[in-house]
Amino acid sequence: MTIPSKYDASQVESKWYQYWTENKYFHSIPDEREPYTIVIPPPNVTGVLHMGHMLNNTIQDVLIRRARLLGKNACWVPGTDHASIATEAKVVAKLKEQGINKNDLTREEFLAHAWEWKNEYGGIILEQLKKLGASCDWDRTSFTMDDKLSASVLEVFPESKSFIFSAIPSLFLNSYPFGEISINTSLFNLRSKATDLPYLTITPTYFKIADSN
């Protein structure tokens, strides 16, 4: 038997990962064991892994594998988020190349094009996670636009949105002209920058309240 002088990941990792997944070593079925579950904070379906994802998912994998070693029924649920703004921009650009104006389509027609794009280009991150050896229960892969998850959002969000808007009204101030929508400020990295743009200085007016200082 000849032992290579250098480790060749391509000769080892893919073979063993395929063996693990084919034998359902990461699959979880509820039983009498103590449950231990982690749901991946879903990355954008049209995105790719960056160093933040790498760190986050490595920690999750360590915790899940430790739970398995402790005899717990460990389940790591994978999934992806809708990436609606990024997806819309890509779909609109593709339609433009085909001579189609988004505004000429019905909602259903545009969604059909969006799903076509998602099915063709989505899921890159999940394949990257597999390359990293992530021990997810891939049979439970979810996408936030799946019918079941969408139904849950439509049920829960209308009940909670009044609390969201009344509690943090300053979050919903940005407009996205390309998509003709508003965007939550949490999606931005805001920073100040000195410019020569014209501006107005507004002097605040103070009103004295009777019987007060």
C-alpha positions in Angstrom: 0.0 0.0 0.0 1.4 3.4 -1.0 0.6 6.4 1.2 0.7 9.7 -0.6 3.2 12.2 0.7 0.6 15.0 0.5 -3.0 15.1 1.5 -5.3 15.3 -1.6 -8.7 16.5 -0.5 -10.3 15.6 -3.8 -9.4 11.9 -3.3 -10.9 11.8 0.2 -13.6 14.3 1.1 -16.1 13.8 -1.8 -16.0 10.0 -1.4 -16.7 10.0 2.3 -19.3 12.8 2.2 -21.2 10.9 -0.4 -21.0 7.8 1.8 -22.3 9.7 4.8 -25.2 11.2 2.9 -26.2 8.0 1.1 -26.3 6.2 4.5 -28.4 9.0 6.0 -26.0 9.6 8.8 -27.2 13.2 9.2 -30.9 12.4 9.0 -33.0 12.8 12.1 -36.2 11.1 13.1 -37.9 12.1 16.4 -37.5 9.4 19.1 -37.0 9.0 22.8 -33.6 10.7 22.8 -33.1 14.3 23.9 -33.7 16.5 20.8 -31.1 19.1 19.8 -31.9 21.2 16.8 -30.3 24.1 14.9 -31.9 25.9 12.0 -29.5 27.6 9.7 -30.1 31.3 9.5 -31.1 31.2 5.9 -28.7 32.8 3.4 -29.9 34.4 0.2 -30.8 31.7 -2.3 -28.9 33.6 -5.1 -25.9 34.2 -3.0 -22.5 32.5 -2.4 -20.6 31.7 0.8 -18.4 34.4 2.3 -16.1 34.2 5.4 -19.0 35.2 7.7 -21.0 32.2 6.5 -18.0 30.0 6.9 -17.4 30.9 10.5 -21.1 30.8 11.4 -21.7 27.4 9.8 -18.5 25.9 11.1 -19.6 26.7 14.7 -23.1 25.2 14.0 -21.5 22.1 12.6 -19.2 21.7 15.7 -22.2 22.0 18.0 -24.3 19.5 16.0 -21.5 16.9 15.8 -20.9 17.3 19.6 -24.6 16.8 20.3 -24.5 13.6 18.3 -21.5 12.4 20.2 -23.4 13.0 23.5 -26.2 10.8 22.2 -28.7 13.5 21.5 -31.1 13.3 18.5 -29.3 16.1 16.6 -31.0 17.8 13.7 -29.4 20.5 11.6 -32.0 22.1 9.3 -30.7 23.7 6.1 -32.5 26.3 4.1 -32.3 29.4 2.0 -34.0 32.8 2.1 -35.9 34.5 -0.8 -33.3 37.2 -1.7 -36.2 39.0 -3.4 -34.3 42.2 -4.2 -31.3 40.5 -5.7 -33.4 37.9 -7.5 -35.7 40.6 -8.9 -32.8 42.6 -10.3 -31.4 39.5 -12.0 -34.7 38.4 -13.4 -35.5 41.9 -14.7 -32.1 42.1 -16.4 -32.7 38.7 -18.0 -36.2 39.7 -19.2 -34.7 43.0 -20.6 -32.2 40.9 -22.7 -35.2 39.1 -24.1 -37.0 42.3 -24.9 -39.6 41.9 -22.1 -40.6 44.7 -19.8 -41.4 43.6 -16.3 -44.3 46.1 -16.1 -46.0 44.3 -19.0 -46.2 41.1 -17.0 -48.8 40.0 -14.5 -47.7 39.1 -11.0 -48.1 35.4 -11.8 -46.1 35.7 -15.0 -43.3 37.5 -13.3 -43.2 34.9 -10.4 -43.0 32.2 -13.0 -39.8 33.8 -14.4 -38.5 34.3 -10.9 -39.0 30.6 -10.0 -37.3 29.6 -13.3 -34.3 31.8 -12.3 -34.2 30.3 -8.7 -34.3 26.8 -10.0 -31.5 27.4 -12.4 -29.1 29.6 -10.3 -30.3 29.1 -6.7 -28.9 26.6 -4.2 -25.2 27.4 -4.9 -24.7 28.0 -1.2 -26.1 24.6 -0.3 -23.7 22.9 -2.6 -20.9 24.9 -1.1 -21.9 23.7 2.4 -21.8 20.2 1.2 -18.3 20.7 -0.1 -17.4 21.9 3.4 -18.7 18.7 4.9 -21.6 20.3 6.7 -23.6 17.6 8.5 -27.1 19.0 7.7 -30.2 16.9 7.4 -30.6 17.6 3.6 -34.0 15.9 3.5 -35.3 18.8 5.4 -34.0 21.5 3.1 -36.4 24.5 3.0 -36.8 27.6 1.0 -38.8 30.5 2.4 -40.9 30.8 -0.7 -42.0 27.2 -0.5 -45.8 26.9 -0.2 -45.8 25.7 3.4 -43.4 28.4 4.6 -45.1 31.2 2.6 -48.5 30.2 4.1 -47.0 30.6 7.6 -45.6 34.0 6.8 -49.0 35.2 5.4 -50.6 34.0 8.6 -48.1 35.4 11.2 -46.9 38.6 9.6 -50.2 40.4 9.4 -50.7 39.7 13.1 -47.3 41.1 14.1 -46.6 43.9 11.6 -48.6 46.5 13.6 -46.2 45.8 16.5 -43.2 46.0 14.2 -44.1 49.3 12.6 -45.3 50.9 15.8 -42.2 49.8 17.8 -39.6 50.7 15.2 -41.0 53.2 12.7 -37.6 54.6 11.8 -36.6 51.3 10.2 -38.8 51.6 7.1 -37.5 54.8 5.5 -35.5 53.8 2.4 -36.9 53.5 -1.1 -35.6 51.2 -3.8 -36.6 53.0 -7.1 -35.5 50.1 -9.3 -38.0 47.8 -7.7 -40.5 50.5 -6.6 -40.5 49.2 -3.0 -39.3 50.3 0.5 -36.3 48.7 2.1 -35.7 48.1 5.8 -32.6 50.1 7.0 -31.2 46.9 8.6 -30.3 45.8 5.0 -27.8 48.7 4.7 -24.4 49.6 6.1 -24.9 53.3 6.6 -21.9 55.6 6.8 -21.4 59.4 6.6 -19.5 61.0 3.8 -18.5 64.6 3.1 -19.7 65.8 -0.2 -20.3 69.0 -2.1 -24.1 68.3 -2.5 -26.4 71.2 -1.6 -28.2 70.9 1.7 -30.7 72.7 3.9 -30.1 73.7 7.5 -33.3 73.5 9.5 -33.4 75.3 12.9 -35.6 73.4 15.4 -38.3 75.4 17.0 -39.0 75.0 20.7 -42.3 75.6 22.3 -42.6 76.5 26.0 -45.1 74.4 27.9 -47.2 76.3 30.4 -46.2 76.0 34.1 -42.8 74.4 33.2 -39.2 75.4 33.0 
